Amino acid sequence: MSKLLLIEDDHTLSDLLKEYLTNQGCQVFQAFDGEQGLLQATQGHYDVILLDVMLPLLDGFEVLKRLRATHLTPVIMLTAKGDDFDRIFGLELGADDYLPKPFNHRELLARIHAISRRIEFVKQASNHNAELIINSVTLNHLARRVHVLGHELTLTGTEFSVLHQLMSHAGEVVTKDSLSQQVLGRRLAPFDRSIDMHVSNLRKKIAQYNNANCIQTIRGSGYVFLAQ
């Protein structure tokens, strides 16, 4: 059973989503403004947070920004349909995924399941090759920790999974579609920049301690984590 926090100021939509997700076996807690949502998010433990962008008191971006200062709970942003700025900005702030409104309830459930499967996979990973050390980056997928030259990075769950995929195939090109399917649980849609933004965030965090560009873009294909 997934424990979810739904932060949505539209009471009708929130109640409909809660009813649907509860019927699908999820435990759903509700918040109807940004301040209440941030308080619940930081004081409780949730598997996934569903966060609307347009909220009273604190908007979704501010909630996410403050949440990421202390918590790495997976966050799915609920954005306005077709608003690329909301999606990109949310990913830059550390959102794991986004879903534009209006959306199909089953797609939302699929996104939740994809994140849950990813987390469970990491938890159940065997001790074999638990630690990857490549190009000054050390990744331990059992402890879910990443260090660069001894400095620990603070990564979201999605960023960690992207880096794990790239380092597991160091020296090989990993396509964006493959990353999307393995990490986000869906095929990459046209003009979807989710994977690009997660890789961009990774580069910035690694570059704090290692100026070498460990992750190179292969134009028209994907990314490669340099083995040397």
N, C-alpha and C positions, 0 to 999 in steps of 0.2 A: 504494500500500500504506500503510495507516494503522499507525503505531507506537503501541501501546497499553501502558499500565501498569495491571495489574489488582491491586488491593490488597484481598485477600479471605482471611480466616483459615480458611475451610472448604476444605480441600485438595481434597476430592472435587468440590465445585462449581467451584472455581478451575480444576482440570484439565479439567473438562467444557467450561467456557467457553473456555479456551485452545484446546482441540482444535477446537471449533466455529468460533471466530473465525479461527484459523489456516487452516482449510479454506476460509474466505471471503476469504482473501487478506490478512489482517491479521498484523502481527508483534506477538506478545504477550509481555510480560515480567511476571513474577509477584513479589508480595511478600505475606507471610503475617501480618504484624503492622504496627502503626502506625509504629513507629520505623524499621523496615526500609523501609516504603513511603515515608515522608517523605524518607529519605536518597536512595532511588532517584529520587524525583520531583524533588528539587532538584539532583541531580548529573547527570541525564540529560535528553535532549530527547524529549518524547513529544507526539503529536498530541492524544491524549485520555487522561485518567486515569479509571479506573473504581474508585470508592472506596466500600467498605462502611462502614456506620456503626459496627457492633459489632465492634471490633477489640481485641486484647490490646495492652498496653503504652501505646499512644496510641489513643483512639477516633477515628473518622472525622472528627468535628467539630474536634478538636484538630489533626489532620493538615491539614485544609483551612485552618484559621485560620493555622497557621504557614506553610503553602505560599503563601497569598495575600499574605503580607508581602513576598515576593520574586518570585513567579511568577504568571503569568496563564494557565497551561496550562488548557484546558477540562477541567472535572471533571463527571462524571455520578455522582451519589450513588446507592448501592444501599440503599434504606431498608426498614424493616419494613412489611409490608402494612397499610395503613389508618392508619399513624401520621402524622397531620398535623403534629405537633410536629417530628418529624425532618425532614420535607420543608421546612417553612417555615424552620426554624432553619438548615438547610443552604443554602437560597437566600439567607438574610440574610448568611451568612458568605461568599458568593461562588460557590456552586455554579452551574454553567450549566444543569443539568437534573437530574432524579431519576427513578428507576425503582423502584417498590415490588416487593418479593419476595412470592411467586414471580412470575417474569416469563417471557415467551416469548423465547427466544434471538433470534428474528427481529426482535422489537421492539427489543431492545438494539442489534442491528446497525443497524436503521433510525435509532435515535437517534445512533449514532456517525456514520453517513453524513450525517445532517442537519447535524451540527456541522462535519464535514469539508467539505461543500458550501458552508456559510456562510463558512468561512475561505478556501476557494478562490475564492469569488466576490469577496471583498474583495481578495485578492491580484491577481486578473486584471482588476480594475476599470480602466477607461480613465482618462486624465487629465482627461476632460471633467467639469467640476463636481466635481473631486477634493476641493475644500474648500467646506464649508458654514459660513457665518457668520450666525447668527440669534440675536437676543436675548442678546447678550454671550457666546454659546457658539460656539466654533470647532471644527469636526470635519473632520479630514482622513482620508478613508477609505483612502487609499493608504498613508500613514504609520501609520494606525491610532492617531492621537493626538487627544485632545480637550482643549481649553483653555477656561477660564472666566476672563475678564478677565485673561488672561496666565498664569493658574495651570493647570498640567497636572493632569488627573484620572487616577487609576489605575482603569481599568475592566476588568471581565472581558470575555471575548469576547462573551458573550451580552448584557451591558449595552451594549457598544459597538454591537452589531447592532440592539438595541431603539432606542437613541438615533438611530442612522442612519435607521431606518425613520420615526421620528417627525419628525425634522428634514427628511427628504426630502419629507414631506407637511405641512410647517409650515402652520398655519392650517386644516388639514383634520382631521376626526375619523378616527382609525385604530382600527378595532375590535380588541378583544382576540383574537378568532379569527384575524383577519388577521395580527396580530403573532405569534401562536403558530405559524401555518403558515409565515410567512416566516422566523422566527428559530429556532424549535424543530423545524420540519419536521413538525408534526402539528396536527390540529384540536384546539381547546380542549375538554377534557372537562369535564363538570359538576363544580363545586366545585374545579377546578384553579386554584390561586392563583399559579402560577409567574410569569406575566406581571406580575401585581400586585406581586409581591415584587421583580422586577427593576426595575420602574418606581419602586418605593419606594426602592430602593437608589440609583437614579440621582438622584432628588430630593435625597436626603441629601447626596450627593457634590457636586452642583451648588450646593446651599444653603450649602456651606462658604465660597463666594466670591460668591454672588449670592443674596440673600434672596428675590428675586422668584420666584414659582412659575411656572417656564417650562412645566411639563407639567401640564395641567389634566385632571381626570377628568370625563368626560361620562357621568353615571350611566346604567347600563343599556346603554351602547354601547361606550365605549373611552376613548381619550386623544387630546388635541390638544396639539401643541407650539406655543406662542403665537408668531406671526410678529413681534410688536412687544413 
